[in-house]
C-alpha cells in the first residue's frame, strides 16, 4: 500500500466519521513530529491513533479495515486486575470490504454498528485446540440477548445493534448496503500478539513511502 493511498484513506475516513457526529481526540490532528515527541510517549506506548490495514495483501478495497484507537489500557493492569482494563476503537468497514476470519486469545469485545449500512458478522465456535469448529452451533450475546447460530452463521447488525465476542469466538465481518461506522469497546487491546487469523496473513500493511505521511499509523511507531 502506498503512503499516498494511506493519506487519502485518512482524509476520507475523517469526513465519514464527522458525518456521523463523532469527534476524534485532539491527538488525531497531531503531526508526525508531535507524535514522535516526548508528549506523544503514551500515545506510542499504548499504540493509540490511526491504523489502516490491508492485512499485507495489497487489496484494501476488498480485504481491509480502517481503525482509530482512542484509548487503551496496559497488560500490567490486566495482570493486576485493576486500573485501565479497557480499550476503545473507531472503525470503518467499507461496503463489501472483508475483515478476515480471526479470533483473540485474551480480548473480549463489543462490536457496535454506530451508523451507515448493515454490519454482517460470520461466526464460528472454537475446538479445544483453538481451531475453527465447523460443526457446532455458536452462541453470542447481541445487545444482552443470546443468539444461537449454526457454524458459519451470519449475524446482521443494523445501526445501533451490537455483538459481544469472547476469546475463542471466530469472526469475520463486512458491510452491506453502505459503509459502516463501528465502535469497538474491549478489554486491553494488543494487535501485536492477540490476533489469530485463519489464513496466514499479517495484521499490518506494508507501506511504500511515495509521499510524506499526513499522520503516523500505529504501525509506524
C-alpha positions as CSV (number, residue, x, y, z in Angstrom):
1,X,0.0,0.0,0.0
2,X,1.4,3.4,-1.0
3,X,1.6,6.2,1.6
4,X,-0.4,8.4,-0.7
5,X,-3.2,5.8,-0.5
6,X,-3.0,5.8,3.3
7,X,-3.1,9.6,3.4
8,X,-6.2,9.6,1.2
9,X,-7.9,6.9,3.3
10,X,-7.3,9.1,6.4
11,X,-8.8,12.1,4.7
12,X,-11.9,10.2,3.5
13,X,-12.3,8.4,6.8
14,X,-12.2,11.6,8.8
15,X,-15.0,13.0,6.7
16,X,-17.1,9.9,7.1
17,X,-16.6,9.9,10.9
18,X,-17.5,13.5,11.2
19,X,-20.7,13.0,9.1
20,X,-22.0,10.7,11.9
21,X,-21.3,13.4,14.6
22,X,-18.3,11.6,16.0
23,X,-15.3,13.6,17.1
24,X,-11.8,12.0,17.3
25,X,-9.5,13.0,20.2
26,X,-7.2,16.1,19.8
27,X,-4.1,13.9,19.0
28,X,-5.8,12.8,15.8
29,X,-4.6,16.1,14.3
30,X,-1.0,15.8,15.6
31,X,1.8,15.9,13.0
32,X,4.3,13.1,12.8
33,X,6.8,15.2,14.7
34,X,4.4,15.8,17.5
35,X,3.6,12.1,17.8
36,X,7.4,11.3,17.9
37,X,8.0,14.0,20.6
38,X,8.1,13.5,24.3
39,X,4.4,14.4,24.7
40,X,3.5,11.5,22.4
41,X,5.1,8.9,24.5
42,X,2.0,7.3,25.9
43,X,0.2,7.5,22.6
44,X,3.1,5.5,21.1
45,X,3.3,3.1,24.0
46,X,-0.4,2.3,24.1
47,X,-0.5,2.3,20.2
48,X,-3.2,4.9,20.0
49,X,-4.2,6.7,16.8
50,X,-4.5,6.0,13.1
51,X,-4.5,2.4,11.9
52,X,-5.1,1.3,8.3
53,X,-4.6,-2.3,7.3
54,X,-4.9,-4.3,4.1
55,X,-3.5,-7.3,6.1
56,X,-0.4,-7.3,4.0
57,X,-2.3,-8.4,0.9
58,X,-2.3,-5.2,-1.1
59,X,-6.1,-5.1,-1.9
60,X,-7.5,-2.7,0.6
61,X,-10.9,-2.2,-1.1
62,X,-11.6,-6.0,-0.9
63,X,-9.7,-7.0,2.3
64,X,-9.0,-4.3,4.8
65,X,-10.2,-2.1,7.6
66,X,-9.8,1.4,8.9
67,X,-9.3,1.8,12.7
68,X,-8.5,4.6,15.1
69,X,-7.6,3.6,18.7
70,X,-8.9,6.3,21.0
71,X,-7.9,4.7,24.3
72,X,-6.1,1.6,25.5
73,X,-5.0,0.1,28.8
74,X,-1.9,-1.9,29.7
75,X,-1.4,-5.6,30.2
76,X,0.0,-4.8,33.6
77,X,-3.4,-3.5,34.6
78,X,-5.0,-6.8,33.4
79,X,-2.4,-8.8,35.4
80,X,-3.2,-6.7,38.5
81,X,-7.0,-6.9,38.0
82,X,-7.4,-3.1,38.4
83,X,-6.6,0.1,36.5
84,X,-7.3,0.8,32.9
85,X,-8.6,-2.6,31.8
86,X,-10.4,-1.4,28.6
87,X,-9.8,-0.1,25.1
88,X,-11.9,1.7,22.5
89,X,-11.6,1.9,18.7
90,X,-13.5,3.7,16.0
91,X,-13.5,1.7,12.8
92,X,-14.9,1.9,9.3
93,X,-15.9,-1.2,7.3
94,X,-16.5,-0.3,3.7
95,X,-19.3,-1.9,1.7
96,X,-18.3,-5.5,0.8
97,X,-14.8,-5.0,2.4
98,X,-13.9,-8.1,4.4
99,X,-12.1,-8.1,7.7
100,X,-10.9,-11.7,7.6
101,X,-11.7,-14.6,9.9
102,X,-9.9,-14.4,13.2
103,X,-10.1,-14.8,17.0
104,X,-8.5,-13.5,20.1
105,X,-6.7,-15.2,22.9
106,X,-7.3,-12.6,25.6
107,X,-9.6,-9.8,24.3
108,X,-13.3,-9.7,24.8
109,X,-15.0,-7.0,22.7
110,X,-18.3,-5.4,21.9
111,X,-18.6,-4.5,18.2
112,X,-21.2,-1.8,17.7
113,X,-22.8,-0.6,14.5
114,X,-22.9,3.2,15.0
115,X,-24.3,4.1,11.6
116,X,-24.4,3.6,7.9
117,X,-25.2,0.3,6.3
118,X,-25.6,-3.2,7.9
119,X,-22.6,-4.9,9.5
120,X,-22.6,-8.7,8.8
121,X,-20.6,-11.0,11.1
122,X,-19.8,-14.6,10.2
123,X,-19.3,-16.7,13.4
124,X,-17.8,-20.0,14.4
125,X,-17.0,-21.5,17.8
126,X,-13.6,-23.0,18.7
127,X,-12.4,-26.5,19.1
128,X,-10.5,-27.3,22.3
129,X,-7.2,-26.7,20.4
130,X,-8.4,-23.3,19.3
131,X,-9.1,-24.2,15.7
132,X,-12.4,-23.4,14.0
133,X,-15.3,-25.7,14.9
134,X,-17.2,-26.1,11.7
135,X,-19.8,-28.5,13.1
136,X,-21.2,-27.0,16.3
137,X,-23.6,-24.1,16.9
138,X,-22.2,-20.9,18.2
139,X,-23.9,-18.7,20.8
140,X,-23.1,-15.0,21.3
141,X,-24.8,-12.0,23.0
142,X,-26.3,-9.4,20.8
143,X,-27.3,-6.4,23.0
144,X,-27.6,-8.7,26.1
145,X,-29.7,-11.2,24.2
146,X,-28.3,-14.7,23.5
147,X,-28.3,-15.6,19.8
148,X,-27.5,-19.1,18.6
149,X,-26.4,-19.7,15.0
150,X,-25.2,-22.7,13.1
151,X,-21.4,-22.9,12.4
152,X,-20.7,-20.1,9.9
153,X,-23.9,-18.4,10.5
154,X,-24.3,-14.7,9.7
155,X,-25.4,-12.1,12.3
156,X,-26.7,-8.9,10.7
157,X,-26.3,-5.8,12.9
158,X,-28.4,-2.8,11.9
159,X,-27.3,0.7,13.1
160,X,-27.4,0.7,16.9
161,X,-27.1,-3.0,17.3
162,X,-24.0,-4.8,18.7
163,X,-22.5,-8.2,19.4
164,X,-20.3,-9.3,22.3
165,X,-17.4,-11.6,21.4
166,X,-15.2,-13.5,23.8
167,X,-11.8,-15.2,23.3
168,X,-12.2,-18.2,21.0
169,X,-15.1,-16.7,19.1
170,X,-14.0,-16.9,15.5
171,X,-15.4,-14.0,13.4
172,X,-15.1,-12.2,10.1
173,X,-17.2,-9.2,9.1
174,X,-18.0,-6.8,6.3
175,X,-20.5,-4.0,5.5
176,X,-23.6,-4.3,3.3
177,X,-25.9,-1.5,2.0
178,X,-23.2,1.1,2.5
179,X,-20.1,1.8,4.6
180,X,-20.5,1.2,8.4
181,X,-19.1,3.3,11.3
182,X,-18.1,0.8,14.0
183,X,-17.2,1.4,17.6
184,X,-15.3,-1.4,19.4
185,X,-15.2,-1.5,23.2
186,X,-13.0,-4.2,24.6
187,X,-10.6,-5.3,27.2
188,X,-7.0,-4.2,26.7
189,X,-6.1,-4.4,23.1
190,X,-2.8,-6.0,21.8
191,X,-2.7,-6.1,18.0
192,X,0.9,-7.4,18.0
193,X,0.2,-10.7,19.7
194,X,-3.6,-11.3,20.3
195,X,-4.9,-11.8,16.8
196,X,-5.1,-15.3,15.5
197,X,-6.1,-15.4,11.8
198,X,-7.5,-18.4,9.9
199,X,-5.3,-17.6,6.9
200,X,-1.5,-17.0,7.0
201,X,-1.8,-13.2,6.8
202,X,-0.4,-10.2,8.6
203,X,-2.2,-7.7,10.8
204,X,-0.5,-4.6,9.3
205,X,0.1,-3.1,5.9
206,X,3.5,-2.9,4.1
207,X,3.6,0.9,3.3
208,X,5.6,2.2,0.4
209,X,6.8,5.7,1.0
210,X,5.8,7.6,-2.2
211,X,5.0,10.8,-0.2
212,X,5.3,12.2,3.3
213,X,2.8,10.9,5.9
214,X,-0.2,13.1,6.7
215,X,-0.3,11.3,10.1
216,X,1.6,8.4,11.5
217,X,0.0,5.0,11.7
218,X,0.4,2.8,14.8
219,X,2.5,0.5,12.7
220,X,4.9,3.5,12.2
221,X,5.6,3.8,15.9
